[in-house]
Amino acid sequence: MRLGERFLIRRWADGCAVFDQASGNTYSLDVAACAGFDAVRNNESASAAIEGVVRRQWPDKDSQEIAALVRDCLERLDACGLIQA
């Protein structure tokens, strides 16, 4: 099964739901996680995509807080098997 055929995705304004046809699991992703997942599928940087969303959502966060949020998001996506962090 090719990567593009593996996932069924339903999008909303506040994120997306991803059904993994290989495992049978369904995941609910927030906007940042959805951006990271999309980036990987487009051969782009998940970290950069997630960071962009986090900076827009929380402009008052400092660089360390943003880095921790990005790391957490990447770890969650990796744990689900949606990306390899």
FENLIN-V714205 format. One record per residue. N is the residue number from 1. RES is the residue in one letter. OMEGA is omega in degrees with one decimal (none if undefined). NEAR is the number of other ideal C-beta (glycine too) atoms within 12 Angstrom. D_CENTER is the distance of its C-alpha to the mean C-alpha in whole Angstrom. Layout:
n=<N & N>
res=<RES & RES>
omega=<OMEGA & OMEGA>
near=<NEAR & NEAR>
d_center=<D_CENTER & D_CENTER>
This chain:
n=<1 & 2 & 3 & 4 & 5 & 6 & 7 & 8 & 9 & 10 & 11 & 12 & 13 & 14 & 15 & 16 & 17 & 18 & 19 & 20 & 21 & 22 & 23 & 24 & 25 & 26 & 27 & 28 & 29 & 30 & 31 & 32 & 33 & 34 & 35 & 36 & 37 & 38 & 39 & 40 & 41 & 42 & 43 & 44 & 45 & 46 & 47 & 48 & 49 & 50 & 51 & 52 & 53 & 54 & 55 & 56 & 57 & 58 & 59 & 60 & 61 & 62 & 63 & 64 & 65 & 66 & 67 & 68 & 69 & 70 & 71 & 72 & 73 & 74 & 75 & 76 & 77 & 78 & 79 & 80 & 81 & 82 & 83 & 84 & 85>
res=<M & R & L & G & E & R & F & L & I & R & R & W & A & D & G & C & A & V & F & D & Q & A & S & G & N & T & Y & S & L & D & V & A & A & C & A & G & F & D & A & V & R & N & N & E & S & A & S & A & A & I & E & G & V & V & R & R & Q & W & P & D & K & D & S & Q & E & I & A & A & L & V & R & D & C & L & E & R & L & D & A & C & G & L & I & Q & A>
omega=<178.3 & -177.5 & -179.0 & -179.9 & -174.4 & -172.2 & 168.9 & -171.9 & 174.1 & -175.1 & 172.6 & 179.8 & -176.5 & 176.9 & -179.8 & 171.8 & -178.2 & 173.8 & 179.1 & -176.9 & 179.2 & -176.9 & -175.5 & -179.1 & 175.7 & -177.6 & 174.2 & -176.3 & 173.7 & -175.2 & -178.1 & 179.5 & 177.6 & 178.4 & 178.1 & 178.0 & 178.4 & -178.8 & 179.6 & 179.4 & 178.6 & -179.0 & 177.4 & -178.2 & 176.2 & -178.9 & -178.7 & -179.6 & 179.8 & 179.9 & 178.6 & 179.2 & -178.3 & 179.4 & 177.7 & -178.2 & -176.3 & -176.9 & -178.7 & -179.8 & 176.7 & -174.5 & 179.8 & 178.4 & 179.7 & 179.8 & 179.0 & 178.4 & 178.3 & 179.7 & 179.3 & -179.4 & 178.4 & 179.4 & 178.0 & 179.0 & 178.4 & -179.6 & 178.0 & -177.3 & -179.7 & 174.2 & 170.9 & -177.1 & none>
near=<11 & 9 & 17 & 12 & 13 & 20 & 31 & 19 & 24 & 15 & 18 & 14 & 8 & 15 & 24 & 27 & 22 & 33 & 21 & 24 & 17 & 16 & 15 & 11 & 18 & 18 & 27 & 22 & 33 & 26 & 25 & 35 & 37 & 34 & 35 & 42 & 41 & 30 & 27 & 28 & 24 & 16 & 12 & 17 & 19 & 34 & 28 & 21 & 30 & 39 & 28 & 25 & 31 & 32 & 22 & 16 & 22 & 19 & 12 & 11 & 18 & 13 & 14 & 10 & 18 & 26 & 18 & 18 & 28 & 34 & 22 & 22 & 37 & 32 & 21 & 26 & 34 & 20 & 16 & 25 & 20 & 37 & 35 & 15 & 23>
d_center=<21 & 19 & 15 & 16 & 18 & 16 & 13 & 14 & 12 & 14 & 12 & 14 & 14 & 12 & 9 & 9 & 11 & 10 & 14 & 14 & 18 & 18 & 18 & 18 & 16 & 14 & 11 & 10 & 7 & 8 & 7 & 6 & 3 & 4 & 5 & 3 & 4 & 7 & 8 & 8 & 10 & 12 & 13 & 12 & 11 & 7 & 9 & 11 & 8 & 7 & 11 & 12 & 10 & 11 & 15 & 15 & 15 & 17 & 19 & 22 & 20 & 21 & 19 & 19 & 18 & 15 & 15 & 15 & 12 & 10 & 11 & 11 & 7 & 7 & 10 & 8 & 6 & 9 & 11 & 10 & 11 & 8 & 8 & 11 & 11>
